[in-house]
Amino acid sequence: KRLNGRTTSKVERVMRTVNLRVNVSKWSVAGALNVTKIRLAYYYNGFDA
């Protein structure tokens, strides 16, 4: 089966979105890392910011 551009996990979707925002200079690399850590903690550890 082909995915036709879709991702297979939440992590891949988050990383794709973060990468897009960093590439168009809306976010700094440090800010993107902080957002990614919080989002992944929410998905996998039940962390509620």
Rosetta blueprint (number, residue, H / E / L):
1 K L
2 R L
3 L L
4 N L
5 G L
6 R L
7 T L
8 T L
9 S L
10 K H
11 V H
12 E H
13 R H
14 V H
15 M H
16 R H
17 T H
18 V H
19 N H
20 L H
21 R H
22 V H
23 N H
24 V L
25 S L
26 K L
27 W L
28 S L
29 V H
30 A H
31 G H
32 A H
33 L H
34 N H
35 V H
36 T H
37 K H
38 I H
39 R H
40 L H
41 A H
42 Y H
43 Y H
44 Y H
45 N H
46 G L
47 F L
48 D L
49 A L
